[in-house]
Amino acid sequence: MKKTTAAALMLILPGMAAFLFFNLWPIVYSIYLAFTNAQLGNFPIYNPQSAVEPLHFVGLENFKWALSDNKFINAFKWTWVFVFTSVTLKVFAGLFLSLLYNSKYVKGKAIYRSLLIIPWALPLLFSVTVWKFMFDPVFGPINLMLKSIGINGPDWVNNPTWGFVALNIIEVWLAYPFMMTVITAALQSVPDTLIEAAIIDGANYWQRIWHVVVPIVGKPIAFATILTSATSFQYFMVPYIYNAGLFEDRFLLLYGFRKAFGATPHYGRAAAIMVIATLILAVYMYVNVRITRLQEGARG
């Protein structure tokens, strides 16, 4: 072996070892647990005084349980509902703000854009806690403003329907800077000559947007939409901070977490839920990338 090759291996191997340990090993171990009866009493150490059996393989039992569990099915359904509603709102919010602050008639765009990315700068815990206070049914500013105009505001924190609406609003506020940044960068690539040609041909503003701008920025928007939809599918921290008990059967990852660390922990079932969620997300990402042909743009 050449000295240069040996030196390169000495530099690469520590990083590879760290990567495998901190990334690959937890995934492999989680998959292993999904095929066992791991639960409180036999994992990580078996307690002979507990009523549970020692740790052993159970095959596909955890997966069968998950697919027949009503709470899992409900969480699966509502997770996709949230993906659809939140992603739609995030795309439209990002597109609207990008078009607004890309207009030549808006002055001080650099200042506005700097202010609009504030949600990125704030810690998630702080942001969600502030939003939870704003949606407080008694003392929250939102319900107080509604009350001032004669409207009795809903219970945003404890009602599942209105809480779901509140989570959509919070998610839009947290994610629009990403959408706006991607779309704004894409809008910069639209040639002015095409816009001017469309104006000469008599196209109005919306016709120029739909027939000139959207076809050019379509792939960046599709890329951002796929990424943010994957994030929405993995929604966990925000509902957990906002009201974990209320949304336990509304989000897959939150349901899996509560199954592992709730009143009756069952780590095997929780791991099975996470494996199912990961497989669904992988298939979803693959299908969307194939449909939108993003990989062709990457090769080009």
SVG drawing of the C-alpha trace seen along z (x, -y; Angstrom):
<svg xmlns="http://www.w3.org/2000/svg" viewBox="-70 -52 75 67">
<polyline fill="none" stroke="black" stroke-width="0.4" points="0.0,0.0 1.3,-3.4 2.1,-5.9 -0.4,-8.4 -3.2,-5.8 -2.4,-4.8 -2.4,-8.5 -5.7,-9.0 -7.2,-6.0 -6.0,-7.3 -7.8,-10.6 -11.0,-9.0 -11.5,-6.0 -12.2,-8.0 -14.9,-10.0 -16.4,-6.9 -16.4,-5.1 -18.1,-8.1 -20.7,-8.3 -21.5,-4.6 -21.8,-4.6 -23.9,-7.7 -26.1,-7.2 -26.2,-3.7 -26.0,-1.9 -29.2,-3.5 -31.1,-2.7 -30.0,1.0 -30.7,1.3 -34.2,-0.2 -35.0,2.3 -33.8,5.1 -36.1,3.9 -39.1,3.8 -38.9,7.5 -38.7,8.2 -41.1,7.9 -38.9,5.1 -40.9,3.3 -40.6,2.0 -39.5,5.0 -37.4,6.9 -35.5,4.0 -32.7,3.0 -32.4,5.3 -34.8,8.1 -36.5,7.9 -37.5,11.4 -40.1,9.9 -42.0,8.3 -45.0,9.9 -43.4,9.7 -41.5,12.4 -37.8,12.1 -36.6,10.3 -37.1,12.5 -37.9,12.2 -41.6,12.0 -41.3,11.8 -43.9,9.4 -46.2,9.3 -45.4,5.7 -46.1,4.7 -49.4,6.6 -50.4,4.9 -49.6,1.5 -51.6,2.0 -54.6,3.2 -54.5,0.5 -57.1,-2.2 -55.0,-4.9 -52.1,-4.1 -54.5,-4.2 -56.0,-7.5 -52.5,-9.0 -51.5,-7.8 -54.6,-9.4 -54.3,-12.8 -50.6,-13.0 -51.3,-13.0 -54.1,-15.5 -51.6,-17.7 -49.1,-17.2 -51.7,-18.4 -53.0,-21.4 -49.7,-22.7 -47.7,-22.2 -50.4,-24.0 -50.4,-26.9 -46.6,-27.1 -46.2,-27.0 -48.8,-29.7 -47.4,-31.9 -43.8,-31.5 -44.9,-32.2 -47.0,-35.3 -44.2,-36.8 -41.6,-36.0 -43.6,-37.7 -44.4,-40.6 -40.8,-41.3 -39.5,-40.6 -41.6,-43.4 -39.8,-46.5 -42.5,-48.7 -41.6,-47.5 -38.9,-49.6 -36.6,-48.4 -36.8,-44.8 -33.5,-43.8 -34.8,-45.0 -38.2,-43.2 -36.5,-40.0 -34.2,-40.2 -37.2,-40.6 -39.1,-37.8 -36.5,-35.2 -36.8,-35.8 -38.6,-32.4 -35.4,-30.7 -33.3,-32.6 -35.6,-31.8 -35.3,-28.5 -38.2,-26.2 -39.0,-25.8 -39.3,-29.5 -41.4,-30.0 -43.9,-27.2 -44.2,-28.4 -45.0,-31.9 -47.6,-30.7 -49.2,-28.5 -49.6,-31.6 -51.0,-33.5 -53.6,-30.8 -54.5,-30.5 -58.3,-30.4 -58.5,-32.7 -55.5,-35.0 -54.2,-34.6 -54.1,-37.8 -55.8,-36.1 -59.0,-35.3 -58.9,-38.7 -58.8,-40.4 -61.7,-38.2 -63.6,-39.0 -63.1,-42.8 -65.1,-42.5 -67.8,-40.3 -66.6,-36.9 -66.1,-34.1 -62.8,-32.6 -62.4,-28.8 -60.3,-26.6 -57.2,-26.5 -55.2,-24.4 -57.6,-21.7 -60.0,-21.2 -58.6,-18.8 -60.1,-20.5 -59.1,-24.1 -55.7,-22.8 -55.1,-21.3 -55.8,-24.7 -53.4,-26.3 -50.7,-23.8 -51.1,-24.7 -50.7,-28.4 -47.6,-27.7 -46.1,-25.5 -46.6,-28.2 -44.9,-30.8 -42.0,-28.4 -41.5,-27.3 -42.3,-30.2 -38.8,-31.6 -37.4,-28.4 -40.1,-28.5 -39.6,-32.2 -35.8,-31.9 -36.0,-29.1 -38.7,-30.7 -37.1,-34.1 -33.8,-32.6 -35.6,-30.9 -37.4,-34.1 -34.0,-35.8 -33.3,-33.4 -36.4,-34.5 -35.0,-36.7 -36.5,-40.2 -36.6,-39.8 -39.3,-37.1 -41.4,-39.3 -41.1,-42.2 -42.0,-40.1 -45.1,-38.9 -46.1,-42.5 -45.7,-43.4 -47.9,-40.4 -50.6,-41.8 -50.4,-39.4 -51.7,-40.7 -49.9,-40.2 -51.4,-36.8 -51.0,-35.5 -47.3,-36.4 -47.0,-34.6 -48.7,-31.5 -47.3,-31.1 -43.9,-32.6 -42.7,-32.6 -44.1,-29.3 -42.7,-27.1 -39.2,-28.4 -39.3,-28.2 -41.4,-25.0 -38.6,-22.6 -37.2,-24.7 -40.7,-25.0 -41.3,-21.3 -38.0,-20.6 -38.9,-22.9 -42.4,-21.4 -41.1,-17.8 -38.6,-18.7 -41.2,-20.6 -43.8,-17.9 -41.3,-15.4 -40.8,-17.7 -44.5,-17.9 -44.8,-14.1 -42.2,-13.9 -44.0,-16.5 -43.2,-15.8 -41.6,-18.6 -44.3,-21.3 -47.4,-19.2 -45.3,-17.6 -44.6,-21.1 -48.1,-22.5 -50.2,-19.7 -48.8,-16.1 -51.8,-14.4 -54.2,-16.1 -52.4,-15.1 -51.2,-11.6 -53.3,-9.9 -52.9,-12.7 -49.2,-12.4 -47.3,-9.2 -44.0,-10.1 -45.7,-11.5 -47.8,-8.4 -44.7,-6.2 -42.9,-8.3 -45.8,-8.1 -46.0,-4.3 -42.3,-4.1 -42.4,-6.6 -46.0,-6.8 -47.9,-5.1 -47.2,-1.6 -43.9,-1.7 -43.5,0.9 -40.3,0.3 -40.8,3.0 -44.1,1.6 -42.7,-1.9 -39.8,-0.8 -42.2,0.9 -44.1,-2.4 -40.9,-4.2 -39.8,-1.6 -43.2,-1.9 -43.1,-5.7 -39.5,-5.6 -40.5,-3.2 -43.6,-5.3 -41.5,-8.4 -38.8,-6.8 -41.4,-5.6 -43.1,-9.0 -39.8,-10.8 -38.9,-8.4 -42.2,-8.6 -42.2,-12.4 -38.7,-12.7 -39.5,-10.4 -42.8,-12.3 -41.2,-15.7 -38.0,-14.4 -35.8,-16.3 -33.0,-13.9 -32.9,-14.8 -32.4,-18.4 -29.6,-17.4 -27.8,-15.6 -28.4,-18.4"/>
</svg>
